[in-house]
């Protein structure tokens, strides 16, 4: 078969490293370029010794420059860059006829004013927003297939949107009742030397952060609003816990009058019963991070609290796989007409 030439831009971060790990076992790709300003000139196995001897381990890091990426012959580009910077790369790459999967927040938010509100800066490429497709395969598979610009979802939003969208679409939950708490491993903060993320600060500790307006709220509320057909506002509290990777989310919601556990179960089974990477645990088991790390699965369980009348939804995922690199490769597989499970 003909291999698809791909590049990973910003391959020195956790998501970039995870992309490399997964692409090394992908039967349909040829990794022709990896970029990193700090590692330019080194080969992959020098930067990541655990990849020594694997396919693509001798690929050399090059400077993060659109012209160099275009000259590499790559036809599909993963952007694993910070928000703001990713858009600056996307514009020339798209102009050159390449297809782009962006793992940053730059193209997730459709309204540039909302982006500016949550990210504190003017959107760097607003003309591209209408062309971007939100890269959540379970919701937008048909649109992903023909897209040239994919906005791959954030890790927290994936753990929240997937459990809620089918229930809001069927108007089974009161959108005003949503209260969400999530716990994330430290890799979710990215590879940086901030004091807040040093071992001694994180180990044997747990803390909330980003209250009351975590940036991912903009993305979460956008997609939930689309599903509900009305403006949705949620309470969202993210927490940092002493794990390397993984996200556990708990959602409390009030069903609309007359809706019981059976309707919740039926809606989730109808939406995801045939989905390869959504594992429905029903009402008999609760998701655990240890069961999803290093996989592209999201596990979803739910309970009905007869005492309060609320529904409690739980989900667990690996923030670096289903919440980042794995979901991006799932989109790649759809774009190229391959089985979605390849490399995953």
Secondary structure, DSSP 8 states (H G I E B T S, - for coil): ---EEEEEESTTSHHHHHHHHHHTT-TTEEEEEEE-TTTTT-BHHHH-GGGTTSTTTT-BEE---HHHHHHTT-SEEEE---TTHHHHHHHHHHHTT-EEEE-SSTTT-S-HHHHHHHHSS--TTGGGGGG-EE--HHHHHHHHHT-SEEE---HHHHHHHHHHHHHHHTT-B-GGG-EEEEEE-GGGG-S---GGGSHHHHTT-EEEES-S--THHHHHHHHHHHHHTS----EEEEEEES-SS-EEEEEEEEB-TT--HHHHHHHHHHHHTT-TTEEEEETT----GGGTTTSS-EEEEEEE-TTT-EEEEEEEE-TTIIIIIHHHHHHHHHHTT--TTTT-
